[in-house]
Amino acid sequence: MIRPADLEHGLALQASNGGLLGLNLVRLGAVSEAQLLEVLSEQLGLDILAPEDGPTPGQILAFLTEVGAPRSWWAAREAVAWRVAASDLDPTAEVDPHAVGRIVCAAVQPLDPLLAQRIAQATREPVQFLLAQRSLIEALTDDLSGTRDDATAQAFGSGSDAARLRELAQEAPTIDFVNSVFAEALTRRASDVHVEPYEDRFLVRMRIDGVLTTARAAPRSNFDAVCSRIKLLSGMDIGERRLPQDGRQSIRVSGQEVDLRVSSLPCSWGESIVLRLLGKTSRLPLLSELGVGPAQERSLISLAEQPNGVFLITGPTGSGKTTTIYRLLTHLNDGERKIITVEDPVELDLPGVIQVRVRSEIGLTFAAGLRSILRQDPDVIMIGEIRDPETARIAVQAALTGHLVISTVHTNSALAALPRLMDLGIEDYLLADVLRGVAGQRLVRRLCVDCSRPSTAHEADAHERALPAHLLHVVASEPAAWREPVGCPKCGQSGFRGRVGLYEIAPASPGIIAGIRTSADEDQLTAMARGDGFLSFGDDGYIKARRGETAMTEVYRIVGAGE
């Protein structure tokens, strides 16, 4: 699982600070805690405590009161224990009135002899030891009183000066907490991690498949150390807490190389921290894996293969526009075209493509980068975003001089990009000459394949009645396969796992070109495109829901019931 260098670093850390080798490897990011537990479970012959099998706070509190050890003693050993009655061991079996239950002790280090001694002093019942993740133990102990013991809180401290914050950021409890948050985010496929401070606590929330869910809550007294650790990892100034900051760094988490992008924003109770974790080795998905249908794929490829002009992809932040463009650039990268991109930031390395990162602080803006790119003899230019009149004007001029320009625009629909460019000062006759097509993209959650169920006859009938009339001929040849979300441990009880794209694709047809020349608005352009077979986000959502890829409730959440 680990590299020779990881073992060398782990042994060096163990020699200097002590501790178990496995836990040191977790702190170094060589393996995740979950991977370590799997190995220890096989080595020691101990089971792993699953979150859903954990005890109630009442069970823990009752046994700890009986044993007599203070909660701080158990917290220091990262362990909890509780009694399981004989009747709970096998509810279906006939209970022997003379049968005894057992004590269950879950710990990060269950072989700690002090744990066995403490339990043996209080009871002669058999004891079952379980391995458990540190985050689960912390959650169980936090539930007892709503906050950690003073001794644990003091391990984090509430330092105010930069030297103290740096010291706190390098302490083992802080390192372990932040590493476990990163590992959990990767395991749960989170795109963003939000660390938000409040008066008496701070929350760790993760955006999973586009929806924020609360992953952890911890006392406010721990926040300064955790915040400083994250800022230290991302190359930010840990002493500056009055101004917003941005940072970026490559780190190692669970044996994976990860790009960490961090934004901090001062707020009432500290700094709101938002992190984006980008795996360096993540494979670029195929268009079909993104949810692009065969006909849609042919349209996108055709637009990307135009010799010149402007091809726009629109959508809100986080809708996967960059991923789609990267896949199209990979298709175009045949060795015969010079492809140059200007991005903020460069999210994935594309071999054979010249990628330029925007650095506004030194004057390298989209417009400045684009002017320089034109002197590099490119065939294809990708602009991360057209957001100002200067960039829009240079992009159109590049298209007029024989280059293919692919870019994104932040609009809620594909055809809304055309009025937006005219609002940025592009004359209608120039836009009509250079436009090759527009595509829009949004993401909906994909139904979990393990727990989704077929829709009932009543539900399916309601869905069929909701289908727009102009889609009846599109879906007539396909059998309906409506499905509904349920929820299971594999999808975090949400009913959804992964995401699939909804697409609007509108090539520059004569009708759309005529609409641009007359400065038609979005509704008029949409009506013209309908005559050429244009399908909206809602239409694509209906089709994918009817095929059982997503649920109608999810389509309504993203697109709206009236679109």
C-alpha positions in Angstrom: 0.0 0.0 0.0 2.9 2.4 0.7 6.1 3.5 -1.0 9.5 2.8 0.6 9.8 6.5 1.2 6.6 6.5 3.2 7.9 3.7 5.5 11.2 5.6 5.9 9.3 8.8 6.9 6.9 6.9 9.2 9.8 5.2 11.0 11.6 8.5 11.4 8.5 10.1 12.8 8.0 7.2 15.2 11.6 7.5 16.4 11.2 11.2 17.1 7.7 11.4 18.5 6.8 7.8 19.4 3.4 6.3 18.6 2.4 3.4 16.5 3.8 3.1 13.0 0.3 2.8 11.3 -1.0 6.0 12.9 2.1 7.8 11.9 1.6 6.7 8.3 -2.0 8.1 8.5 -0.6 11.4 9.7 1.8 11.5 6.8 -1.0 10.9 4.3 0.5 7.6 3.1 -2.7 5.6 3.9 -6.2 6.5 5.1 -7.4 5.5 8.5 -10.0 3.2 6.8 -7.2 1.4 4.9 -5.2 1.0 8.1 -8.2 -0.5 10.0 -8.7 -3.1 7.3 -5.1 -4.2 7.6 -5.2 -4.2 11.4 -8.5 -6.1 11.4 -6.9 -8.9 9.3 -3.7 -8.9 11.4 -5.3 -8.8 14.8 -8.4 -10.8 14.1 -10.7 -8.0 15.3 -13.8 -6.7 13.7 -14.3 -3.0 12.8 -17.2 -1.0 14.4 -19.5 0.3 11.7 -21.2 3.7 12.3 -24.6 2.2 12.1 -23.8 -0.4 14.7 -22.5 2.1 17.3 -24.1 2.4 20.8 -26.4 5.1 22.0 -25.1 7.8 24.3 -27.2 6.3 27.1 -25.5 2.9 26.7 -22.0 4.5 26.9 -22.9 6.8 29.8 -24.4 3.9 31.9 -21.4 1.8 31.6 -18.8 4.6 32.1 -20.7 5.5 35.3 -20.6 1.9 36.5 -16.8 1.6 35.8 -16.2 4.9 37.5 -13.5 6.2 35.1 -13.9 9.9 34.1 -14.8 10.6 30.5 -11.4 12.4 30.1 -9.7 9.0 30.8 -11.6 7.3 28.0 -11.1 10.3 25.6 -7.4 10.2 26.2 -7.3 6.5 25.2 -9.7 7.1 22.3 -12.1 4.4 23.4 -15.7 3.8 24.5 -17.4 0.8 26.1 -20.9 -0.3 26.6 -22.9 -3.4 27.8 -24.9 -5.5 25.4 -27.6 -7.6 27.1 -28.0 -11.3 26.4 -31.4 -10.6 24.8 -29.8 -8.2 22.3 -27.2 -10.6 21.0 -29.7 -12.7 19.0 -33.3 -11.3 19.2 -34.7 -14.4 17.4 -33.2 -16.9 19.8 -34.9 -18.1 23.0 -33.2 -16.3 25.9 -31.6 -18.4 28.6 -32.5 -16.9 32.0 -29.0 -17.7 33.2 -27.2 -16.2 30.1 -25.0 -13.2 30.5 -24.4 -10.4 28.1 -21.0 -9.0 27.2 -19.1 -5.8 27.2 -18.1 -4.2 23.9 -15.1 -1.9 23.8 -14.4 0.0 20.6 -11.1 1.9 20.4 -8.4 3.2 18.1 -5.9 1.0 19.9 -8.0 -1.8 21.4 -4.9 -3.7 22.5 -4.1 -1.0 25.1 -3.8 -3.2 28.3 -5.2 -0.3 30.5 -8.6 -0.7 28.8 -8.8 -4.4 29.6 -7.6 -3.8 33.2 -10.2 -1.0 33.8 -13.1 -3.1 32.5 -11.9 -6.2 34.5 -12.0 -4.1 37.7 -15.7 -3.4 37.2 -17.2 -6.6 35.7 -16.4 -10.3 35.0 -18.6 -10.3 31.8 -16.8 -11.3 28.6 -15.4 -8.4 26.6 -15.4 -8.0 22.9 -12.8 -5.5 21.5 -13.5 -3.7 18.2 -11.4 -1.4 16.1 -12.9 2.0 15.4 -12.1 5.1 13.4 -11.0 8.0 15.5 -13.7 10.2 14.1 -16.4 7.7 15.2 -15.0 7.5 18.7 -14.9 11.3 18.9 -18.5 11.5 17.7 -19.6 9.0 20.3 -17.8 10.8 23.2 -19.0 14.2 22.0 -22.6 13.0 22.1 -22.3 12.4 25.8 -22.3 16.0 26.8 -22.4 18.0 23.5 -18.8 19.0 23.9 -15.4 17.5 24.5 -13.8 17.2 27.9 -11.7 20.1 28.9 -8.5 18.1 28.5 -9.2 17.3 24.9 -10.2 20.9 24.1 -7.0 22.2 25.7 -5.1 20.0 23.3 -6.3 22.3 20.5 -6.3 25.5 22.6 -7.5 28.9 21.5 -4.2 30.6 20.6 -4.3 34.1 19.2 -0.9 34.8 17.9 0.7 33.4 14.7 3.4 31.4 16.6 0.9 29.7 18.9 -1.4 29.0 15.9 1.4 27.4 14.0 2.3 25.3 17.1 -1.3 24.2 17.4 -1.6 23.4 13.7 1.3 20.9 14.1 0.0 19.1 17.1 -1.2 15.5 16.6 -4.9 15.9 17.5 -5.2 18.7 14.9 -3.3 16.8 12.2 -5.4 13.7 12.8 -8.7 15.7 12.6 -7.8 17.4 9.4 -6.4 14.3 7.8 -9.5 12.3 8.7 -11.7 15.1 7.2 -9.7 14.9 3.9 -9.9 11.1 3.8 -13.6 11.1 4.5 -14.1 13.7 1.7 -12.3 11.5 -0.8 -14.1 8.4 0.3 -17.5 10.1 0.0 -16.6 11.6 -3.3 -17.1 15.2 -2.0 -16.3 18.0 -4.4 -16.0 20.7 -1.7 -15.5 20.8 2.1 -16.9 23.7 4.1 -15.6 24.4 7.6 -17.9 26.9 9.2 -17.5 28.5 12.7 -20.4 29.4 15.0 -20.7 30.7 18.5 -20.3 27.4 20.4 -19.2 24.9 17.7 -18.0 24.6 14.1 -19.4 22.4 11.4 -17.7 20.4 8.6 -20.0 20.1 5.7 -19.3 18.3 2.4 -20.9 18.8 -1.0 -21.6 15.3 -2.3 -23.3 15.0 -5.7 -24.1 18.7 -5.6 -25.9 18.7 -2.2 -24.3 19.9 1.1 -24.5 17.5 4.0 -23.2 17.9 7.5 -20.3 15.5 8.2 -19.1 16.6 11.6 -19.6 19.0 14.4 -16.9 20.0 16.9 -16.5 22.5 19.8 -15.6 26.1 18.8 -12.5 25.9 20.9 -11.0 23.5 18.4 -11.6 25.7 15.4 -8.6 28.0 15.5 -6.2 25.1 15.4 -8.1 23.3 12.6 -8.3 26.5 10.5 -4.6 27.2 11.0 -3.7 23.6 9.9 -5.7 24.0 6.7 -4.2 27.4 6.0 -0.7 26.1 6.7 -1.2 23.2 4.2 -2.5 25.5 1.5 0.4 28.1 1.8 -1.8 30.9 3.3 -0.8 33.4 6.0 -2.1 31.8 9.3 -1.6 35.1 11.1 -3.9 37.1 8.8 -7.5 36.5 9.9 -9.1 39.9 8.9 -8.9 39.6 5.1 -10.0 37.0 2.6 -7.3 34.7 1.3 -6.9 32.1 -1.4 -4.4 29.3 -1.4 -3.4 26.3 -3.4 -1.1 23.4 -2.6 -0.5 19.7 -3.5 -0.8 17.4 -0.5 -0.9 13.6 0.1 -4.1 12.1 1.5 -4.7 8.3 1.8 -1.8 7.6 -0.5 -3.2 9.8 -3.2 -1.7 13.1 -4.6 -4.4 15.7 -4.2 -4.5 19.4 -5.3 -5.9 21.5 -2.5 -7.6 24.8 -3.3 -8.7 26.8 -0.3 -10.7 30.0 0.2 -11.0 31.8 3.5 -13.6 34.5 4.3 -13.7 36.4 7.7 -17.1 36.1 9.4 -18.7 36.7 12.7 -17.1 33.8 14.6 -13.9 33.3 12.8 -13.1 32.4 9.2 -15.3 30.4 6.8 -13.1 27.9 5.0 -14.0 26.2 1.7 -11.7 23.6 0.2 -11.8 21.9 -3.1 -10.0 18.6 -3.4 -8.9 17.7 -6.9 -7.3 14.3 -7.4 -4.2 14.6 -9.7 -4.6 11.1 -11.1 -8.4 11.3 -11.7 -9.3 9.8 -15.1 -11.0 12.1 -17.6 -14.5 10.5 -18.1 -15.8 9.8 -21.6 -18.7 11.9 -22.9 -21.0 8.9 -22.6 -20.1 8.6 -18.9 -21.0 12.2 -18.4 -24.6 11.4 -19.6 -24.2 12.6 -23.2 -26.4 10.6 -25.5 -25.2 9.3 -28.9 -27.0 12.1 -30.9 -25.8 14.7 -28.4 -22.2 13.4 -28.7 -22.3 13.7 -32.4 -23.5 17.3 -32.1 -20.8 18.2 -29.6 -18.0 16.6 -31.6 -19.3 18.3 -34.8 -19.2 21.7 -33.1 -15.8 21.1 -31.6 -14.4 20.1 -35.0 -15.3 23.4 -36.7 -12.2 25.0 -38.4 -13.0 28.4 -36.9 -15.6 30.4 -35.0 -16.9 30.5 -31.4 -18.4 27.5 -29.6 -19.8 28.3 -26.1 -20.6 26.0 -23.3 -22.8 27.5 -20.5 -24.0 26.5 -17.1 -23.7 27.4 -13.4 -20.6 27.0 -11.3 -19.8 23.3 -10.7 -21.9 22.0 -13.5 -19.1 20.1 -15.2 -18.4 22.5 -18.1 -14.6 22.3 -17.8 -14.8 18.5 -17.8 -16.8 18.4 -21.0 -14.4 20.9 -22.7 -11.4 18.9 -21.6 -12.9 15.8 -23.2 -13.5 17.7 -26.4 -10.0 19.0 -26.4 -8.7 15.5 -25.9 -10.6 14.5 -29.0 -9.2 17.4 -31.0 -5.6 16.7 -29.8 -4.6 14.6 -32.7 -1.1 16.1 -33.2 -2.1 18.2 -36.1 -3.6 21.1 -34.1 -1.9 23.6 -31.8 -4.2 23.8 -28.8 -3.7 26.5 -26.1 -5.9 27.2 -23.1 -6.1 30.1 -20.6 -7.7 29.0 -17.4 -8.3 30.1 -13.8 -7.1 27.7 -12.5 -5.7 24.8 -14.6 -7.8 21.9 -13.2 -6.3 18.9 -15.1 -3.1 18.4 -17.0 -3.8 17.6 -20.7 -0.7 16.2 -22.4 0.0 17.9 -25.7 -2.0 21.0 -24.8 -0.4 24.3 -23.8 -2.2 25.4 -20.6 -1.8 28.9 -19.2 -3.0 29.8 -15.7 -4.5 33.2 -15.1 -2.7 35.3 -12.5 -4.6 38.5 -12.1 -2.3 39.8 -9.3 0.5 40.2 -11.9 -1.7 41.4 -14.8 -2.1 38.0 -16.5 -5.9 38.2 -17.0 -8.0 36.2 -19.5 -7.8 39.2 -21.9 -4.0 39.6 -21.5 -3.4 35.9 -21.9 -5.6 35.7 -25.0 -3.7 38.5 -26.7 -0.5 36.7 -26.1 -1.9 33.4 -27.3 -2.8 34.9 -30.7 0.9 35.3 -31.3 1.6 31.6 -30.6 0.0 30.4 -33.9 -2.8 28.3 -32.3 -5.5 26.4 -34.1 -7.8 26.0 -31.1 -8.1 28.4 -28.2 -9.9 27.5 -25.0 -10.8 30.4 -22.7 -11.8 29.4 -19.2 -14.6 32.0 -19.0 -15.8 35.1 -20.9 -16.7 37.5 -18.2 -15.8 41.0 -19.4 -16.2 43.0 -22.6 -12.5 43.0 -23.4 -12.2 39.2 -23.3 -15.4 38.8 -25.4 -14.1 41.2 -28.0 -10.7 39.5 -28.3 -12.4 36.1 -28.5 -14.6 37.2 -31.4 -11.6 38.8 -33.2 -9.7 35.5 -32.8 -12.6 33.6 -34.3 -12.8 36.1 -37.2 -9.1 35.6 -38.0 -9.5 31.8 -38.5 -9.2 30.3 -35.0 -11.7 28.0 -33.2 -12.5 29.5 -29.8 -14.1 27.3 -27.2 -15.2 29.1 -24.0 -17.7 29.1 -21.1 -20.2 31.6 -20.1 -22.1 31.6 -16.8 -25.8 31.6 -17.8 -28.8 29.5 -16.8 -29.4 28.2 -20.3 -27.5 27.7 -23.5 -29.3 30.3 -25.6 -29.1 32.9 -22.9 -25.4 33.1 -23.7 -26.2 35.0 -27.0 -27.9 38.0 -25.4 -25.2 38.0 -22.7 -22.4 38.4 -25.4 -24.4 41.2 -27.0 -24.7 42.8 -23.5 -20.9 42.6 -23.3 -20.7 44.8 -26.4 -20.4 42.3 -29.2 -22.3 43.6 -32.3 -25.1 41.3 -33.5 -23.7 41.1 -37.0 -20.2 40.0 -35.7 -21.8 37.4 -33.4 -23.9 36.0 -36.2 -20.8 35.6 -38.3 -18.6 33.8 -35.8 -21.1 31.7 -33.8 -20.9 28.0 -34.5 -23.2 26.8 -31.7 -23.9 26.8 -27.9 -24.4 24.0 -25.4 -25.7 24.1 -21.9 -24.9 21.7 -19.1 -26.3 21.0 -15.6 -25.9 18.0 -13.3 -28.5 15.9 -11.6 -27.9 13.1 -9.1 -28.0 9.6 -10.5 -30.2 7.1 -8.8 -28.4 4.6 -6.5 -28.2 1.2 -8.4 -28.3 -0.7 -5.1 -31.5 0.7 -3.6 -33.7 2.5 -6.2 -37.1 0.9 -6.8 -39.4 0.8 -9.8 -42.1 3.4 -9.7 -45.6 2.2 -8.8 -48.3 2.3 -11.4 -49.7 5.4 -9.9 -46.3 7.2 -9.8 -45.5 6.1 -13.4 -48.8 7.3 -14.6 -48.3 10.7 -13.0 -44.8 11.0 -14.6 -46.2 10.1 -18.0 -48.9 12.7 -17.8 -46.2 15.3 -17.0 -44.3 14.6 -20.2 -44.4 17.6 -22.6 -46.3 17.0 -25.8 -43.3 17.7 -28.1 -41.4 14.8 -26.4 -44.0 12.1 -27.1 -42.4 11.2 -30.5 -38.9 11.3 -29.0 -39.7 8.6 -26.3 -42.3 6.6 -28.3 -39.8 3.9 -29.3 -38.5 3.5 -25.7 -40.2 1.5 -22.9 -40.7 3.5 -19.7 -38.5 2.6 -16.8 -39.4 5.1 -14.1 -37.6 4.6 -10.8 -37.7 6.2 -7.4 -35.0 6.8 -4.7 -35.0 4.8 -1.5 -31.7 5.1 0.4 -29.1 2.6 1.7 -25.7 2.7 3.5 -23.9 2.8 0.1 -25.5 6.1 -0.9 -25.5 7.6 2.6 -29.3 7.1 2.8 -29.8 9.7 0.1 -31.1 7.4 -2.7 -28.6 8.8 -5.1 -24.9 8.1 -5.9 -23.0 9.9 -8.6 -24.3 12.5 -11.1 -25.4 12.6 -14.7 -25.4 15.6 -17.0 -28.4 17.3 -18.6 -27.6 19.0 -21.9 -29.0 21.6 -24.2 -27.3 21.8 -27.6 -28.1 24.4 -30.3 -26.0 24.5 -33.4 -26.0 27.9 -35.2 -28.9 27.2 -37.5 -30.2 29.7 -40.1 -33.1 30.5 -37.7 -30.8 31.3 -34.8 -28.5 33.3 -37.0 -31.5 35.4 -38.2 -32.6 35.8 -34.6 -29.2 37.1 -33.6 -29.2 39.7 -36.4 -32.5 41.0 -35.2 -31.4 41.0 -31.5 -34.0 38.4 -30.5 -34.3 37.7 -26.8 -33.8 34.2 -25.2 -37.5 33.1 -25.5 -37.6 34.0 -29.2 -34.3 32.2 -29.9 -35.6 29.1 -28.0 -38.8 29.1 -30.2 -36.6 29.3 -33.3 -34.4 26.5 -32.1 -37.4 24.3 -31.3 -38.1 24.1 -35.0 -34.7 22.4 -35.5 -35.3 19.8 -32.8 -33.8 21.7 -29.8 -34.3 20.0 -26.5 -34.1 22.0 -23.2 -32.7 20.9 -19.9 -36.2 19.9 -18.8 -36.7 17.8 -21.9 -33.4 16.0 -21.4 -34.2 15.5 -17.7 -37.6 13.9 -18.6 -35.9 11.5 -21.0 -33.2 10.4 -18.5 -35.8 10.0 -15.7 -38.0 7.9 -18.0 -34.9 5.7 -18.7 -34.4 5.2 -14.9 -31.2 7.1 -14.7 -32.5 9.8 -12.3 -35.7 10.6 -10.5 -38.4 13.2 -11.5 -38.0 14.9 -8.1 -34.3 15.5 -8.9 -35.1 16.9 -12.3 -37.7 19.3 -10.7 -35.1 20.3 -8.1 -32.5 21.3 -10.7 -34.6 22.5 -13.6 -37.9 23.4 -12.1 -41.3 21.9 -12.7 -42.3 24.4 -15.3 -39.3 24.2 -17.7 
